Amino acid sequence: MTKTERLLALLQLLRCHRYPVTAQRLADHLHISVRTVYRDILCLQQQGVDIAGSAGLGYLLKSDGHLPPLMFSRQEIDALVLGLNWVSRHTDAELKLAAQHALAKIHAVVPDPLTHAIDHQSFLIASRGEAVFEKHLPEIRQAIHQRTKIQLTYRDLKEATSTRTVWPVVIGYFEQVRLLCGWCELRQAFRNFRVDRIEDVRVTETHYPGTRHQLLKRWREYQNLRHPIDS
């Protein structure tokens, strides 16, 4: 590996980390010495790359404004194409369009040899068979992003209808069903709601307490105990 290749590899590796990463970890990944990492970090900083940190504390890429465009390997292109094509075939119209736009953007920036991998894909996405109810998913995703409560009209397994106020956490995409996972104020517990049993959704302007990260952490802890679908 030449020095130029090594510096580019180091930049790409730093791009993958949202928190400081130690020189030892960088060295292990790149199969170089820690001393070489220190020299390369200094070289990049002198060239104007905004890398914060120091020896012993770790390094973090603060801004990638001076970096070359992202480059993808053939395997990474395969993974992106496969994932985006699955989204196009198995989700609602909003996400389908977003996946198509994302694939077009990737096609526009990758070198010519990799555009061939996009244009002539080696993957087949199986048909999902029966139609899956997707009607309310855009509104639910909006509430998740905005950290707002939603009001549901929900029909349970006994066909009883109730109104719920829910703090949405995640959407589960399963082969034949979509699940909304969230904190139910009525039950005072986390519940999984089948989207095909949601008759109406209203996104409120009320934020639930705490951050989404905190709510997601609580939900993950709860999931270790049980996985109820509300009935």
C-alpha positions in Angstrom: 0.0 0.0 0.0 1.4 3.4 -1.0 1.3 6.4 1.3 -1.4 8.0 -0.8 -3.5 4.8 -0.6 -2.9 4.5 3.1 -4.0 8.1 3.7 -7.2 7.6 1.7 -7.9 4.4 3.6 -7.4 6.2 6.9 -9.8 8.9 5.8 -12.4 6.4 4.9 -12.0 4.6 8.2 -12.4 7.9 10.1 -15.5 8.6 8.2 -17.1 5.4 9.5 -16.7 6.5 13.2 -19.0 9.0 14.9 -17.0 8.9 18.1 -13.2 9.2 18.7 -11.3 6.1 17.7 -7.9 5.2 19.1 -4.7 5.1 17.1 -4.3 1.4 18.1 -7.7 0.5 16.6 -6.9 2.4 13.4 -3.5 0.7 13.2 -5.0 -2.8 13.7 -7.6 -2.2 11.0 -5.1 -0.9 8.5 -2.3 -3.4 9.4 0.2 -0.6 10.1 2.0 0.6 13.3 0.6 3.0 15.7 3.6 5.3 15.0 2.6 5.4 11.3 -1.0 6.3 12.3 0.3 9.3 14.3 2.4 10.4 11.3 -0.4 10.0 8.9 -2.9 11.9 11.1 -0.4 14.8 11.4 0.1 14.7 7.6 -3.6 15.0 7.0 -4.0 17.7 9.6 -1.3 19.7 7.9 -3.2 19.4 4.6 -6.2 21.0 6.1 -8.3 17.9 7.1 -10.3 18.7 10.3 -9.3 15.8 12.6 -9.6 16.4 16.3 -8.0 14.4 19.1 -4.6 13.4 20.3 -2.5 10.3 21.2 -4.2 8.3 24.0 -7.6 10.0 23.6 -8.5 9.0 20.0 -9.2 10.8 16.8 -12.4 12.1 15.3 -13.1 13.5 11.8 -14.9 16.8 12.5 -15.7 17.7 8.9 -15.2 16.1 5.5 -15.3 19.2 3.4 -11.7 18.7 2.3 -12.1 15.1 1.4 -12.5 13.4 -1.9 -16.0 11.9 -2.8 -16.9 8.7 -1.1 -15.5 5.6 -3.0 -17.2 2.2 -2.8 -15.8 -1.2 -3.4 -17.6 -3.7 -5.7 -18.8 -5.5 -2.6 -20.1 -2.3 -1.1 -22.0 -1.4 -4.3 -23.5 -4.9 -4.3 -24.7 -4.4 -0.7 -26.2 -1.0 -1.5 -27.9 -2.1 -4.7 -29.4 -5.2 -3.0 -30.6 -3.2 -0.1 -32.1 -0.4 -2.1 -33.8 -2.9 -4.5 -35.3 -4.7 -1.6 -36.7 -1.4 -0.3 -38.1 -0.6 -3.7 -40.0 -4.0 -3.8 -41.1 -4.4 -0.2 -42.0 -1.0 1.2 -44.5 1.9 0.7 -44.5 4.3 -2.2 -42.6 7.0 -0.2 -39.6 4.8 0.6 -39.7 3.2 -2.8 -39.2 6.6 -4.5 -36.5 7.5 -2.0 -34.6 4.2 -2.7 -34.8 4.9 -6.5 -33.5 8.4 -6.0 -30.7 7.2 -3.8 -29.7 4.6 -6.3 -29.6 7.2 -9.0 -27.3 9.4 -6.9 -24.9 6.5 -6.3 -24.9 5.8 -10.0 -24.0 9.4 -10.8 -20.9 9.6 -8.5 -19.3 6.2 -8.8 -16.6 5.5 -11.5 -17.6 3.9 -14.8 -16.5 0.4 -13.9 -18.9 0.4 -10.9 -21.8 1.7 -12.9 -21.8 -1.6 -14.8 -22.4 -3.4 -11.5 -25.5 -1.2 -10.9 -26.8 -1.4 -14.5 -26.3 -5.2 -14.7 -27.2 -6.5 -11.3 -26.6 -10.1 -10.2 -29.4 -10.2 -7.7 -33.1 -11.2 -7.8 -35.5 -9.8 -5.2 -38.3 -12.3 -4.6 -41.9 -11.2 -4.9 -43.4 -10.6 -1.5 -46.6 -12.5 -2.5 -49.6 -11.1 -0.7 -49.9 -7.3 -0.5 -48.7 -5.9 2.8 -50.6 -3.0 4.4 -48.4 0.1 4.1 -51.0 2.9 4.4 -49.9 4.7 7.6 -46.2 4.2 7.4 -45.2 7.6 6.1 -47.0 9.3 9.0 -45.5 7.0 11.5 -42.0 7.6 10.2 -42.6 11.3 10.3 -43.5 11.1 14.0 -40.4 8.9 14.7 -38.1 11.5 13.1 -39.9 14.4 14.9 -40.0 12.7 18.3 -43.8 13.4 18.5 -46.6 11.3 19.9 -49.2 9.8 17.6 -52.9 9.0 18.2 -54.0 5.6 16.8 -57.4 4.1 16.2 -56.5 0.5 16.7 -58.4 -2.7 16.1 -57.1 -5.6 18.3 -57.2 -9.4 17.6 -60.7 -9.6 19.2 -61.9 -6.9 16.8 -62.3 -4.3 19.6 -61.4 -0.8 18.6 -59.7 1.7 20.9 -57.9 5.0 20.7 -54.2 4.9 21.8 -51.6 7.6 22.3 -48.2 6.1 21.4 -44.6 7.2 21.5 -43.3 5.6 18.3 -39.9 4.0 18.5 -39.3 1.7 15.4 -41.1 0.1 12.5 -40.5 -3.6 12.1 -40.5 -4.8 8.4 -41.3 -8.5 8.4 -42.2 -10.6 5.4 -46.0 -10.5 5.7 -46.6 -7.8 8.3 -45.3 -4.4 9.5 -45.2 -3.7 13.2 -45.1 -0.3 15.0 -43.2 -0.6 18.2 -43.7 2.1 20.8 -44.7 3.2 24.3 -48.5 3.0 24.8 -49.9 5.5 27.3 -53.0 3.4 27.8 -51.1 0.3 28.8 -48.2 2.2 30.3 -45.8 -0.2 28.6 -44.1 -0.9 25.3 -46.4 -2.5 22.8 -46.1 -3.8 19.2 -49.0 -2.8 17.0 -49.7 -4.5 13.7 -49.9 -1.7 11.1 -52.7 -3.5 9.2 -54.9 -3.2 12.3 -54.3 0.6 12.6 -57.5 2.2 11.2 -56.3 5.8 11.6 -53.2 7.8 12.6 -52.9 11.4 13.7 -49.4 12.9 14.2 -49.6 15.3 17.1 -47.4 18.3 17.9 -46.7 17.0 21.4 -43.1 15.7 22.0 -42.7 12.8 24.4 -40.3 13.3 27.3 -36.6 12.6 26.9 -34.7 12.0 23.7 -35.4 9.3 21.1 -32.1 7.7 22.0 -33.3 7.3 25.6 -36.6 5.9 24.4 -34.9 3.5 22.1 -32.6 2.3 24.8 -35.6 1.6 27.1 -37.3 -0.3 24.3 -34.3 -2.5 23.6 -34.0 -3.3 27.3 -37.7 -4.2 27.3 -37.3 -6.4 24.2 -35.0 -8.7 26.2 -37.9 -9.6 28.4 -40.8 -10.2 26.0 -42.2 -9.3 22.6 -46.0 -8.7 22.9 -48.3 -7.8 20.1 -51.1 -5.8 21.6 -54.4 -7.6 21.9 
